[in-house]
């Protein structure tokens, strides 16, 4: 779990391994979210075309605007979480040194 405190004297190698595990987990979750939004918009486009917004099918807006906004949100979440993870594991590595 990313919010668990590091055990005292965990060692630099253990801190690096924990950081890498947390990074991979975060990346996997965000990539699955990105895949779902990218694939879901295309897969459900026919069902969404029954609704229109300002004369254009809703699927057009979902693909053109929604997917782009989700991608930007994913980038922002990744940067924010990685900053927190880096600070946490750097502090733990400094205590061990």
N, C-alpha and C positions, 0 to 999 in steps of 0.2 A: 504494500500500500504506500503511495507516495507521501502521505502525511505522517508516517511512522518516524519517530526520532531514531537517529543512528545510535547503535550501542556504543558505549564509551570504549575508546581504544580499538575501534573497528579495523583500523589499518587503512592505508592508502589504497591498497588493491581491492579490499572489500568495498570501500567507498566508490571506487571507479566502477566496480561490477554492479553495485546497486544503482548508481547513476545511469549506467547503460541500460539496465533492465527497465527503469522508469522511463527513459527516453524512448526505448522501443515500444513500450506499452502505449505511451501517449501518441506516438506516430501511428501505430496500428489502429487505434481508436479513431483518430482523425482521418486516416485514409479510408476506413470503412464508411465514415460519415460522408466523406467526399464522394465515394463510389455510389452510395445510396442516393445522394442528391443528383448526381450526374446521370445515373442509370434510371432512377425513378422518374425523373422529368421526361425522359424519352419514352420509357416503357408505358407510362400512363397518359401520354399526350393525347391519344384518341379519346379517352374518357373525359379529359379536361376540355376538349374542344367543343363540348356541348354548351359550355359557358363562355360568354364573351364579355370583354371589358373594353369599352370605348370602340366597339366594332371589331376588335381583334380577338382571336381565340385566347382563352386563359392560358393554354399551354404555351403560347408564344411568350407571354409575360413571364411565366414560370421559368422557361428556358433562358430568355434573354436577361431578365433582371434577377430573379430569385437565385438561380444557380451561381451567378456572379457574386451576389451578396453573401451567400453561404461560403463561397471560396474565400472571400475577404475575411469573414468571421473566423474561419478555420485558421487562416494565417495569423490573425490577431491572437487567438487562443493559444496557438503553438508558441508564439513569441512570448506571451505572458507566462505560460506554464514553464517553458524552458528557462526563462530568467529566474523564476522561483526555484526550480530544480538546481540550476547552476549555483545559485547563492547558498542553498541548503547544503549541497554536497561539498562546496568549497569550504564552508565553515567547518564541516566535519573533518575534512582533510587537514585543515590548519590546526585543529585541536590535536590530531594524531602526530603531527610533525614536531 
